[in-house]
Amino acid sequence: MTPSILVTGASSGIGRAVAERFLDDGWTVGLIARRRALLDQVAAGRETAVVLPADVTDPAAVARAFEAFSTSAGRLDVLFNNAGVFTSAAPIDEIPLEDWQAARSVNLDAMFYCARAAFAQMRRQAPQGGRIINNGSISAESPRAGSVCYTTTKHAITGLTKTISLDGRPFDIACGQIDIGNARTDLLQGIVDAAIARGETTPPTMDVADVVDAVVYMAGLPPEANVQFMTVMATKMPFIGRG
């Protein structure tokens, strides 16, 4: 059977790049994001693409999308739990509550909903098992200034990853986390532009393709092996030894 992967946030950035690579490699790929038109662009001419427009902050929509994909593909081998947002940067007392709620809704609640749906499918399918790869960010370890919403939610993803890893053992469900630093995406470009506007040195970045290679490696491991945590970052970014 053709291996299958479901990618959230598949309409742009890292999610889109990952989805396109797995399609190139012959996987059946479920594409989840809100904007159907962009998902249709990713899927164009791809027989193994399954377009699943859904708002991942809606648990009912998540459940429907996962059920539809599992029915179409026959099973779910891998979830790349990727969708995320970076809200405006500011000290905590200047953060609008709407920004906190938006960050929590996408970066934490939605990732929980998707992991929950994937775990349920992997537990009940035959043969049992699968792999969940959470997109953490190096902010899960060390924050940028002014990133309280993003950083708090990404720290929570580390706890989610560890607990799923433990709870998944009886069901052959592996869970790992990729922590990415400064891959060139539209999301990062906003941070780079803001740094330049402040007169700062342009932050070092890396090609998204390097992230894709890492996800492909994690997804392709045999059931008895798992990358628990992997950090992939621009070599010269100020992460190690941040002040």
N, C-alpha and C positions, 0 to 999 in steps of 0.2 A: 504494500500500500504506500502511496506517495506520502511522505511526511508532511505534517501540517503545523502551521504557526499562526497565531492570531496577534496582530500588532495594533495597539491603541495609539492614537495620535498619528495615524498613518498618512495624513494628508499633507504633511510638511515636515521640514527639519530632519531630525534623526529618525523619527518614525518612518517617514517616507523613504529615506535612504535605505533603511533596514528592510522595509517591505520590498522595495525594488530588487535588492540583492537576493533575497530568498526566492522571489519570482524567477529571477535569472537562473537560480540554482535548481529550479524545478519543483520547489515546494508548493503545496496548496497554501495560500496566504489569505487570511481574513483581514480586511482593512476596515478599521473602526475609526471614525471621526465624525464631527457634526456636519461637515460640508461635503455633501454628496458629489457635487461637481468636481471637486478636487480629487476625491477618491476615484471617480470615473476616469480622470486623467491618469492616475497611477495604474488603473486596471486595463486601460485601453490596449487591446490586442493580446491580452494575457488570459489564456484559457483557465489557468489555475487560480486566478484572483477572485475573491468573493467580497463584493462590496457590501458593507454593513453600516450605513449611516446611523449613528446613535450618539446621544449625549451621555457620556460616561458618568456624569454626576447624577443620573437618573437610574436607580438600581433596577427598576423594571425594564428599562430600555437595555441595560447591560445584560440582564437575564435572557431577554429575547434574542439579542445579537449572538450570544454564546450558544444558545440552543440552535439557532439557525445555522451557525457555522459548523457545529458538531454534526448536525444532520447532513449538511452538504459534504463535508470532508470525510465523514465516517468516524472521526475521533479528533481529539485535540492533543497534539504532542508537546507544543511549546506555547506559552504566552509571553510576549514581550510587553510588559506592563509599563508603558512609556509616557502616556499623555501627561503633560504638566504645564504650569504657567509660572511666570515670574512677575509679580506685581511691583508697583512702584517702590523705589528705594527711599527709606527715611528712618530716623530713629523711631522707636516703638510708640512714643507718645504723639507722633505725627502721622501714624498709619491710620487711614480711614478703616472703620470696622468692616466696611464692604470689601476692602482689599484682603483683610484677614479671612473673611468668610469665603471669598473667591479662591484664595490660595488653598485653604483647607478643603474646600469642596472638590477641587480638581486633583491636587497633589496628594491628598490623604484619603478622603472619602472614596473618590473614584477608583483609586488604586486598590483600596480594600474591596470594593464591589467587584472589580475585575478579577482580583486574586481569588476571591470567594467563589465566583462563578467557575473559574478555571479549576480550582481545587475540587469542586463538586463533580465536574465533568470527568476529570482525570481519575477520581476515586471510583466512579461507577462504570467507566468504560472497560472493555476487555480487549487486549490485556490492560490491566490496571496500571496507572502511573502517567508521568509526564514531567514537564519542567516549567517553572515559572521564573522569569528573569525580570527583576524590578530595576527600573532606572532610578538610581539614587541621587547622583551628583556628588561632587566632592564637598558640597555644602552639607552633606550628611556627616562630615567629619570636622570641617573648618569653615566658618562663615566669611562672606564678604561683609564689609560694613554696610549697615542699612538694609540688611536682607532678612529681617526677623521672621517674616511670614514664610518665605521660601525655605530658609534654613530650619525652622522649627518643623515644618512638614517633612522635610527630607530626613531629619534625624528620626522622625517617627517611622519612616520607611525602613530604616535599618532594623528597628524592632519588629516590624512586620515580616521582613525577610528571615530573621533568625527564628521567629516563632513558627512560620510556615515550614521552614527547614526541619524543625523538630517534629511538628505535628504531621508532616508529610511522610516521615520514614516508614510507618506501617503500610503505607499505600503506594510506595515507590514513586513518590512525588518529591522531586528535588526543587530547591529554590535558591537562587543566587542573586547577587546585586552587582550592577555595573555603575561605578561612580565616575562621571565624565567631567572633565575640566577643559573648558574653552574650545569646544568643537565649533567650527564655523557654520553657524545656522542663523536664521533670521532672529531668533531669540537672543543669541549672543551679540548680534550686530547692534542691537539697541544698547547693550552695555558698553560695547566698544565706542559707539558714537558719543555716549554720555561722557566717557573718560576723555575722549579727544576734546569735547566741548569744554571740559574743565581744565584743559591744558596739560593733561597727563600724557605719559608715554603710551602709545598704542599697546594694549595687552597682547602677549604672545598667544597664538591660536594654532590649531591643528586641523587637518582635513577630516571631514565627517567620515570618509572612507575608512579611516583608522578605527573609528568607533564601530563601524559596521563589521569589520574583520573580527573585532573582539566579540561581538554578539554572535556572529556565525560560529566562532570557536566554542563559546559557551553552550550554544544550542545543539551543537553536533556531538557533544560528549556522550559516551555510553551511559546507561542508567546507573552504573556503579561508581561513576565519577561526577564531581560537581565543582565548579568554581564558586566558592561561597561569596567572596568579594573580589572584585577587580577594579583597580583605578587606572583609567586611561586619560592622560592629560597632556596638554602642551608642555613640552619639556622645560621651558624656561618660565612658566607662570609661577607667581609667588605663592605657592601652596606649602611646600616644605619650608619650615622656618618663617611662616608669616609673622609679621609684627603685630 
